[in-house]
Amino acid sequence: MEERAAVKRRVVVVGAGNAALCAALAAREEGASVTVLERAPRAERGGNSRFTMAAMRFAYQGIDDLLEVAALTEEEVEASDFGTYPARRFVEDLERTGGGRANPDLVEILVGESRRTLRWMRRQGVEFVPLYAGQAFEVDGKRRFWGGLTLQARGGGPGLVAALERAAEQAGIETRYGCRAVGLCVEEGAVCGVEVEEASVHSVLEADSVVLASGGFEANRDWRRRYLGEGWEKAKVRGSRYNEGCGIRMALEAGAGRAGQWSGCHAVAWDLNAPEVGNLEVRHHYQKHSYPLGIVVNARGERFLDEGADFRNYTYARYGREVLEQPGRFAWQVFDARVAHLLRDEYRKRHATRVEADSLPELAERLEGVDAEAFLRTVGEFNVAVRREVRFDPSFRDGRSTRGLALNKSNWANPIEEPPFEAFAVTCGITFTFGGLSIDRRARVLDEDGRPIPRLFAAGELVGGLFYDNYPGGSGLTAGAVFGRLAGRGAGRFDA
């Protein structure tokens, strides 16, 4: 045993985003020699993580718990109402958004390890700051947070990846860019290395353990059509063009079992004229997440979803699918001057597909592709149906609804009547897919019979079983970090 413990274990991590780098750092803490394989060139490194706001959901009881994670200033503490987000609510949100289908073991680990993992990330050099943009409204002189989401990594996705990269470099972790993993090497049922292609050269990289953390299959048009359905090949990809499901394929070929909702994905309202794949300069700013403050209409000039069903944290990840199913696969979000000051930052970016008018008939004519007469009728009926006697408050589910419509709005219903009017054209942007590999509580990949495949671990968006149809905003990055850390710890130990 002493002789064996003296041997440094070699761990190969496939991928270089949040989950992968957390795995690499955790494996290095266990004393392993770690190599990270990044298919993308250095300029496009970081997977989907670099495209995000880097908001991270975790359970906390109050300000003391937050201070363990973030270095909040006295001014921020005094001027903010961070509320609480106990573990019970986190579990309830995961169960509610997923229809009770999430793997209870994975839910328990995600929630129970969430704050502990963010504390660990802070020790690695990740700075967390209040997520004021889009997650807090000023109420009675304080910035009140809503929806259980309060912190993000400083610098957003690029800041998160950069901090983890610095930690990896300082820890002596090797990263190989432009190095594509194409297969797993297996001997006597155990994984023993990775087949790679680098500069058109095929080789084998031996390893004692392998961690797969290379994302889902959202950038793979054929897989989207096969698993998500017809029409999904036309969705725009929000993030990395390299997330084609290669890690999933490699594991399946090695006998891994499937888990999760292969027909489901995280998809949002995305600017109609955004590029086909993610743009690292614009990143998440193509999103349009202030729809709870207005109405959304399709080409027929009709509303087709309850814009105020819940906080956007709990609806935005499934509303992209709703838009994709509309005629022409587009919609317009419409707001009046009453809420213009509450719109998120992305609505003021120069690339936003936007029209403005001083009257509703003028606006109707400017909504390209929309039946103008039907739109005016929809707005008129909506305005009459608003329960104006109920006070509007965007910081909680205010119950200011409509009544008498075939499709009522449940909260934050304001009549569209105060000029100038603004509208923003959106389509569907796919973020990541929900179907993936089966893992256990220790992030070990399971085979089709539910048995761990020796020396193979997985984390991040290629893991299935946590999210179904929808998800609570900010829980994806947290899940990647939690299970990435667990995967790295297991891979770095000889008892894995």
C-alpha positions as CSV (number, residue, x, y, z in Angstrom):
1,M,0.0,0.0,0.0
2,E,2.8,2.5,0.8
3,E,4.5,1.7,-2.5
4,R,1.3,2.2,-4.4
5,A,0.4,5.5,-2.6
6,A,3.8,6.9,-3.7
7,V,2.9,6.6,-7.4
8,K,1.4,9.7,-8.8
9,R,-1.9,9.0,-10.5
10,R,-2.4,10.4,-14.0
11,V,-5.9,12.0,-14.6
12,V,-7.1,13.2,-18.0
13,V,-9.9,15.6,-18.1
14,V,-11.8,16.0,-21.4
15,G,-13.1,19.6,-21.7
16,A,-12.0,22.9,-20.3
17,G,-15.1,24.7,-19.0
18,N,-16.3,25.2,-15.4
19,A,-17.0,21.5,-14.6
20,A,-13.8,20.3,-16.3
21,L,-11.5,22.8,-14.5
22,C,-13.2,22.1,-11.2
23,A,-12.5,18.4,-11.8
24,A,-8.9,19.1,-12.7
25,L,-8.3,21.2,-9.6
26,A,-9.9,18.7,-7.3
27,A,-7.8,15.8,-8.8
28,R,-4.7,17.9,-8.4
29,E,-5.5,18.4,-4.7
30,E,-5.5,14.7,-4.4
31,G,-1.9,14.6,-5.6
32,A,-2.6,13.5,-9.2
33,S,-0.8,14.6,-12.3
34,V,-3.6,16.2,-14.4
35,T,-3.9,16.9,-18.2
36,V,-6.8,18.9,-19.6
37,L,-7.8,18.3,-23.2
38,E,-9.6,21.2,-24.9
39,R,-10.8,20.6,-28.4
40,A,-11.2,24.3,-29.2
41,P,-8.2,26.6,-29.9
42,R,-7.1,28.8,-27.0
43,A,-9.0,31.8,-28.3
44,E,-12.3,29.8,-28.1
45,R,-11.5,27.8,-24.9
46,G,-13.8,27.4,-21.9
47,G,-16.8,25.7,-23.5
48,N,-20.3,27.1,-22.7
49,S,-19.1,28.5,-19.4
50,R,-17.5,31.6,-21.1
51,F,-20.7,32.5,-22.7
52,T,-22.7,32.8,-19.4
53,M,-23.4,35.5,-16.9
54,A,-21.8,33.0,-14.4
55,A,-24.7,33.2,-12.0
56,M,-24.6,30.3,-9.5
57,R,-27.5,29.1,-7.4
58,F,-26.8,27.7,-4.0
59,A,-28.5,27.2,-0.7
60,Y,-28.0,29.8,2.1
61,Q,-29.7,30.8,5.3
62,G,-28.8,34.5,5.4
63,I,-26.1,37.1,5.2
64,D,-23.6,35.0,7.2
65,D,-23.7,32.2,4.7
66,L,-23.3,34.7,1.8
67,L,-20.3,36.2,3.5
68,E,-18.6,32.8,3.5
69,V,-18.8,32.8,-0.3
70,A,-18.5,36.5,-1.3
71,A,-16.6,39.4,0.1
72,L,-19.6,41.7,0.3
73,T,-18.9,45.3,1.3
74,E,-20.8,47.0,4.2
75,E,-22.6,49.2,1.7
76,E,-23.8,46.2,-0.3
77,V,-25.0,44.5,2.8
78,E,-26.8,47.6,4.0
79,A,-28.3,48.5,0.7
80,S,-29.5,45.0,-0.3
81,D,-32.2,42.6,0.8
82,F,-30.6,39.2,-0.1
83,G,-33.3,37.2,1.6
84,T,-32.7,33.5,2.2
85,Y,-32.7,30.5,0.0
86,P,-32.8,27.4,2.2
87,A,-32.0,23.9,0.9
88,R,-35.6,23.0,1.1
89,R,-36.5,25.7,-1.4
90,F,-33.7,24.7,-3.7
91,V,-34.9,21.1,-3.7
92,E,-38.5,22.2,-4.3
93,D,-37.5,24.4,-7.2
94,L,-35.6,21.5,-8.9
95,E,-38.6,19.2,-8.3
96,R,-41.2,21.8,-9.5
97,T,-39.4,22.8,-12.6
98,G,-38.6,19.2,-13.6
99,G,-42.0,17.8,-12.8
100,G,-40.6,15.6,-10.0
101,R,-38.5,13.5,-12.4
102,A,-35.0,14.6,-11.3
103,N,-32.8,11.9,-9.9
104,P,-33.2,12.3,-6.1
105,D,-29.6,11.3,-5.3
106,L,-28.2,13.9,-7.7
107,V,-30.6,16.5,-6.3
108,E,-29.5,15.8,-2.8
109,I,-25.8,16.0,-3.7
110,L,-26.3,19.2,-5.8
111,V,-28.2,21.0,-3.1
112,G,-26.2,19.7,-0.1
113,E,-22.8,20.5,-1.7
114,S,-23.7,23.8,-3.4
115,R,-22.5,26.3,-0.8
116,R,-19.6,24.2,0.2
117,T,-18.5,24.0,-3.4
118,L,-18.7,27.8,-3.9
119,R,-16.6,28.2,-0.8
120,W,-14.0,25.9,-2.3
121,M,-14.1,27.8,-5.6
122,R,-13.5,31.0,-3.7
123,R,-10.4,29.4,-2.3
124,Q,-9.3,28.6,-5.8
125,G,-9.5,32.3,-6.6
126,V,-13.0,32.7,-8.0
127,E,-14.5,36.0,-6.8
128,F,-18.3,36.1,-6.3
129,V,-20.2,39.4,-6.4
130,P,-23.9,40.4,-6.0
131,L,-25.9,39.8,-9.2
132,Y,-27.7,43.1,-9.3
133,A,-28.2,43.2,-13.0
134,G,-31.5,41.5,-13.7
135,Q,-31.9,39.8,-10.3
136,A,-32.7,42.8,-8.0
137,F,-35.3,45.5,-8.1
138,E,-35.2,48.6,-5.8
139,V,-38.1,48.4,-3.4
140,D,-38.5,50.8,-0.4
141,G,-34.9,52.0,-0.8
142,K,-33.3,48.6,-0.9
143,R,-32.3,46.4,-3.8
144,R,-34.4,43.3,-3.2
145,F,-33.3,40.0,-4.8
146,W,-35.8,37.6,-6.1
147,G,-36.0,34.0,-7.4
148,G,-33.2,32.5,-5.2
149,L,-30.3,33.8,-7.3
150,T,-28.0,36.4,-5.7
151,L,-24.4,35.9,-6.8
152,Q,-22.3,35.6,-9.9
153,A,-18.6,35.2,-10.6
154,R,-16.8,38.5,-11.1
155,G,-16.4,39.1,-14.8
156,G,-19.2,36.8,-15.8
157,G,-18.3,33.7,-17.7
158,P,-15.0,34.9,-19.0
159,G,-14.0,35.9,-15.4
160,L,-15.1,32.5,-14.0
161,V,-13.0,30.6,-16.6
162,A,-10.0,32.9,-16.3
163,A,-10.0,32.5,-12.5
164,L,-10.1,28.7,-12.8
165,E,-7.5,28.7,-15.5
166,R,-5.1,30.7,-13.3
167,A,-5.7,28.3,-10.5
168,A,-5.0,25.3,-12.8
169,E,-1.8,26.9,-14.1
170,Q,-0.6,27.7,-10.6
171,A,-1.3,24.1,-9.6
172,G,0.9,22.7,-12.4
173,I,-2.0,21.3,-14.5
174,E,-1.3,20.8,-18.2
175,T,-3.8,22.1,-20.7
176,R,-3.6,21.0,-24.4
177,Y,-5.6,23.2,-26.7
178,G,-6.8,22.0,-30.2
179,C,-6.6,18.5,-28.8
180,R,-9.7,16.5,-29.6
181,A,-10.6,13.4,-27.6
182,V,-12.1,10.8,-30.0
183,G,-12.4,7.6,-28.0
184,L,-11.8,5.9,-24.6
185,C,-9.3,3.1,-24.2
186,V,-10.6,0.3,-22.1
187,E,-8.8,-2.8,-20.8
188,E,-10.6,-5.6,-18.9
189,G,-13.6,-3.3,-18.4
190,A,-11.6,-0.4,-16.9
191,V,-10.8,2.9,-18.7
192,C,-7.1,3.3,-19.1
193,G,-6.6,6.2,-21.5
194,V,-8.0,8.5,-24.2
195,E,-7.5,8.4,-28.0
196,V,-6.8,11.9,-29.2
197,E,-6.3,13.8,-32.4
198,E,-3.9,16.8,-32.3
199,A,-2.7,18.6,-35.4
200,S,-4.0,15.8,-37.5
201,V,-2.0,13.3,-35.6
202,H,-3.7,10.4,-33.9
203,S,-2.3,9.1,-30.6
204,V,-3.2,7.5,-27.3
205,L,-2.8,9.3,-23.9
206,E,-2.6,6.8,-21.1
207,A,-4.4,7.6,-17.9
208,D,-5.3,6.0,-14.6
209,S,-8.7,7.8,-14.6
210,V,-10.6,9.9,-17.0
211,V,-13.2,12.7,-16.3
212,L,-15.5,13.6,-19.2
213,A,-16.8,17.2,-18.9
214,S,-17.1,18.3,-22.6
215,G,-20.7,19.5,-22.7
216,G,-23.9,18.3,-24.3
217,F,-24.8,17.9,-27.9
218,E,-26.6,21.2,-28.6
219,A,-24.1,22.2,-31.4
220,N,-24.8,18.9,-33.3
221,R,-27.6,19.6,-35.8
222,D,-28.1,15.9,-36.6
223,W,-28.4,14.9,-32.9
224,R,-30.7,17.8,-32.2
225,R,-33.0,16.7,-35.0
226,R,-32.8,13.0,-33.9
227,Y,-33.4,13.5,-30.2
228,L,-35.2,16.9,-29.8
229,G,-37.3,16.6,-32.9
230,E,-37.9,18.2,-36.3
231,G,-37.2,21.9,-36.5
232,W,-34.5,21.9,-33.8
233,E,-31.8,21.8,-36.4
234,K,-32.8,25.4,-37.1
235,A,-32.4,26.7,-33.5
236,K,-29.5,29.1,-32.9
237,V,-26.7,27.8,-30.6
238,R,-26.1,30.2,-27.7
239,G,-22.6,28.8,-26.8
240,S,-19.7,26.8,-28.0
241,R,-19.7,25.4,-31.6
242,Y,-17.6,22.5,-30.3
243,N,-20.3,21.0,-28.0
244,E,-21.3,18.2,-30.4
245,G,-21.7,15.4,-27.9
246,C,-18.3,13.8,-28.4
247,G,-17.9,13.0,-24.7
248,I,-21.3,11.4,-24.6
249,R,-20.6,9.3,-27.7
250,M,-17.2,8.1,-26.4
251,A,-18.8,7.0,-23.1
252,L,-21.7,5.2,-24.8
253,E,-19.3,3.3,-27.1
254,A,-17.5,2.2,-23.9
255,G,-20.8,0.8,-22.5
256,A,-22.1,3.8,-20.4
257,G,-25.8,4.0,-19.7
258,R,-28.0,6.9,-20.7
259,A,-29.9,9.1,-18.3
260,G,-32.1,12.1,-18.3
261,Q,-34.4,13.6,-20.9
262,W,-32.9,13.2,-24.3
263,S,-35.8,15.0,-25.9
264,G,-35.3,18.0,-23.6
265,C,-33.0,21.0,-23.5
266,H,-32.4,24.5,-22.0
267,A,-33.6,26.9,-24.7
268,V,-34.4,30.6,-24.4
269,A,-35.8,33.6,-26.2
270,W,-32.8,34.8,-28.3
271,D,-32.3,37.7,-30.6
272,L,-33.8,37.0,-34.0
273,N,-30.7,38.2,-35.8
274,A,-28.1,36.6,-33.6
275,P,-25.5,34.5,-35.4
276,E,-26.0,30.7,-35.7
277,V,-23.5,29.9,-33.0
278,G,-22.3,31.9,-29.9
279,N,-20.3,35.1,-30.2
280,L,-17.8,35.5,-27.4
281,E,-17.8,39.3,-27.7
282,V,-21.6,39.5,-27.2
283,R,-22.0,36.3,-25.2
284,H,-25.3,36.2,-23.3
285,H,-26.5,39.6,-24.3
286,Y,-28.5,38.2,-27.2
287,Q,-30.9,36.8,-24.6
288,K,-34.2,38.7,-23.9
289,H,-35.4,37.8,-20.4
290,S,-37.6,40.7,-19.4
291,Y,-40.8,39.2,-21.0
292,P,-42.6,39.0,-17.6
293,L,-42.9,42.8,-17.8
294,G,-44.7,42.8,-21.1
295,I,-46.5,40.6,-23.6
296,V,-45.2,38.2,-26.3
297,V,-47.0,37.7,-29.6
298,N,-46.4,35.5,-32.6
299,A,-46.9,36.0,-36.4
300,R,-50.7,35.7,-35.9
301,G,-50.6,38.7,-33.5
302,E,-51.6,36.4,-30.7
303,R,-50.2,35.7,-27.2
304,F,-49.1,32.1,-26.9
305,L,-47.6,31.8,-23.3
306,D,-48.2,33.1,-19.8
307,E,-45.5,35.7,-19.6
308,G,-46.0,36.0,-15.8
309,A,-46.4,32.4,-14.8
310,D,-43.3,32.7,-12.5
311,F,-40.1,34.6,-12.1
312,R,-38.1,34.4,-15.3
313,N,-35.5,32.2,-13.4
314,Y,-38.1,29.4,-13.5
315,T,-39.5,29.9,-17.0
316,Y,-36.9,31.3,-19.4
317,A,-35.2,27.9,-20.0
318,R,-38.3,26.4,-21.5
319,Y,-39.7,29.5,-23.4
320,G,-37.3,29.1,-26.2
321,R,-39.1,25.9,-27.2
322,E,-42.4,27.8,-27.1
323,V,-41.0,30.3,-29.6
324,L,-39.6,27.6,-31.9
325,E,-43.0,26.1,-32.2
326,Q,-44.6,29.3,-33.5
327,P,-45.2,30.1,-37.2
328,G,-41.9,31.2,-38.7
329,R,-40.1,30.3,-35.4
330,F,-40.1,33.9,-34.1
331,A,-42.0,36.2,-31.8
332,W,-42.0,39.8,-30.6
333,Q,-41.8,41.0,-27.0
334,V,-43.7,44.2,-26.5
335,F,-43.4,46.8,-23.7
336,D,-44.6,50.3,-23.0
337,A,-42.9,53.2,-21.3
338,R,-44.2,52.2,-17.9
339,V,-41.7,49.4,-17.6
340,A,-39.0,50.5,-19.9
341,H,-36.7,51.5,-17.0
342,L,-37.0,47.9,-15.7
343,L,-35.7,46.1,-18.8
344,R,-32.5,44.2,-18.5
345,D,-29.2,45.5,-19.9
346,E,-29.4,43.3,-23.0
347,Y,-32.3,45.3,-24.3
348,R,-30.1,48.4,-24.7
349,K,-27.3,46.7,-26.7
350,R,-26.8,48.0,-30.2
351,H,-27.3,44.6,-31.7
352,A,-30.8,44.1,-30.4
353,T,-33.5,43.7,-33.1
354,R,-35.8,46.5,-31.9
355,V,-38.6,48.8,-33.2
356,E,-40.2,51.7,-31.4
357,A,-43.3,53.8,-32.0
358,D,-45.4,56.5,-30.4
359,S,-48.7,54.7,-31.1
360,L,-49.9,51.2,-31.1
361,P,-51.1,51.3,-34.7
362,E,-47.7,52.6,-35.7
363,L,-46.0,49.8,-33.7
364,A,-48.2,47.2,-35.3
365,E,-47.0,48.2,-38.8
366,R,-43.4,47.9,-37.7
367,L,-43.7,44.4,-36.3
368,E,-42.3,42.5,-39.3
369,G,-44.1,39.3,-40.1
370,V,-47.0,40.0,-37.7
371,D,-50.7,40.3,-38.5
372,A,-51.2,44.0,-37.5
373,E,-54.9,43.9,-37.1
374,A,-54.8,40.8,-34.9
375,F,-52.0,42.3,-32.8
376,L,-54.1,45.5,-32.1
377,R,-57.0,43.3,-31.1
378,T,-54.8,41.2,-28.8
379,V,-53.4,44.3,-27.1
380,G,-56.9,45.8,-26.7
381,E,-58.3,42.7,-25.1
382,F,-55.3,42.3,-22.9
383,N,-55.5,45.9,-21.6
384,V,-59.2,45.5,-20.7
385,A,-58.5,42.3,-18.8
386,V,-55.7,43.7,-16.5
387,R,-56.6,43.7,-12.9
388,R,-55.6,47.3,-12.3
389,E,-56.7,47.3,-8.7
390,V,-53.8,45.0,-7.8
391,R,-50.5,46.8,-7.1
392,F,-47.6,46.0,-9.5
393,D,-44.4,44.9,-7.8
394,P,-41.7,43.1,-9.9
395,S,-39.8,41.8,-6.8
396,F,-42.4,39.1,-5.9
397,R,-45.2,37.2,-7.5
398,D,-47.7,40.1,-7.2
399,G,-50.9,38.5,-8.4
400,R,-51.5,41.4,-10.8
401,S,-53.1,39.2,-13.4
402,T,-55.6,39.4,-16.3
403,R,-59.0,37.8,-16.1
404,G,-61.4,36.6,-18.8
405,L,-58.8,35.8,-21.5
406,A,-58.4,32.4,-23.1
407,L,-54.7,32.7,-21.9
408,N,-54.4,34.8,-18.8
409,K,-51.2,36.4,-17.5
410,S,-50.7,35.4,-13.9
411,N,-48.4,38.1,-12.5
412,W,-47.0,41.5,-13.5
413,A,-49.8,42.3,-15.9
414,N,-49.6,45.9,-17.0
415,P,-51.7,47.4,-19.8
416,I,-49.8,48.2,-22.9
417,E,-50.9,51.8,-23.3
418,E,-48.2,54.4,-22.4
419,P,-46.0,55.5,-25.3
420,P,-43.4,55.2,-26.5
421,F,-43.8,51.5,-27.2
422,E,-40.9,49.1,-27.9
423,A,-40.8,45.6,-29.3
424,F,-37.9,43.1,-29.7
425,A,-37.8,40.2,-32.2
426,V,-36.7,36.9,-30.8
427,T,-36.3,33.3,-31.9
428,C,-35.0,30.2,-30.1
429,G,-31.5,29.9,-28.7
430,I,-30.5,26.5,-27.4
431,T,-28.1,26.5,-24.4
432,F,-27.5,22.9,-23.5
433,T,-29.2,19.5,-23.7
434,F,-30.7,17.5,-20.8
435,G,-30.0,14.0,-21.9
436,G,-26.6,12.5,-21.2
437,L,-24.7,10.0,-19.2
438,S,-25.8,8.1,-16.1
439,I,-23.7,8.8,-13.0
440,D,-23.9,8.0,-9.3
441,R,-23.5,10.2,-6.2
442,R,-19.7,10.1,-6.6
443,A,-19.9,11.2,-10.3
444,R,-18.8,7.8,-11.5
445,V,-20.2,6.9,-14.9
446,L,-22.5,3.9,-14.7
447,D,-23.0,1.2,-17.3
448,E,-26.3,0.1,-18.7
449,D,-26.9,-2.1,-15.7
450,G,-26.2,0.6,-13.2
451,R,-22.7,-0.5,-12.3
452,P,-19.7,1.9,-12.2
453,I,-17.4,1.8,-15.1
454,P,-14.0,1.6,-13.4
455,R,-11.9,4.8,-13.6
456,L,-14.5,6.8,-15.6
457,F,-16.2,9.9,-14.2
458,A,-18.4,12.7,-15.7
459,A,-19.6,16.1,-14.8
460,G,-21.3,19.1,-16.4
461,E,-23.8,19.3,-19.2
462,L,-23.1,15.8,-20.5
463,V,-24.6,14.3,-17.4
464,G,-28.3,13.4,-17.5
465,G,-30.9,13.1,-14.7
466,L,-31.0,16.5,-13.1
467,F,-33.1,18.6,-15.4
468,Y,-36.3,17.9,-17.3
469,D,-38.2,20.4,-19.6
470,N,-36.9,23.3,-17.5
471,Y,-34.5,24.3,-14.7
472,P,-34.0,26.9,-12.0
473,G,-31.6,29.6,-13.4
474,G,-28.1,29.4,-12.2
475,S,-28.2,25.7,-11.2
476,G,-26.4,24.4,-14.3
477,L,-23.0,26.0,-13.4
478,T,-23.4,25.0,-9.8
479,A,-24.1,21.4,-10.8
480,G,-21.0,21.4,-13.0
481,A,-18.9,22.7,-10.2
482,V,-20.3,20.3,-7.6
483,F,-20.0,17.1,-9.7
484,G,-16.8,18.3,-11.3
485,R,-15.2,18.6,-7.9
486,L,-16.6,15.1,-6.9
487,A,-15.4,13.6,-10.2
488,G,-11.9,15.1,-9.8
489,R,-11.6,13.9,-6.2
490,G,-12.6,10.4,-7.2
491,A,-10.4,10.3,-10.2
492,G,-7.4,11.5,-8.2
493,R,-7.7,8.7,-5.7
494,F,-6.5,5.2,-6.1
495,D,-9.7,3.8,-4.6
496,A,-11.8,5.3,-7.4
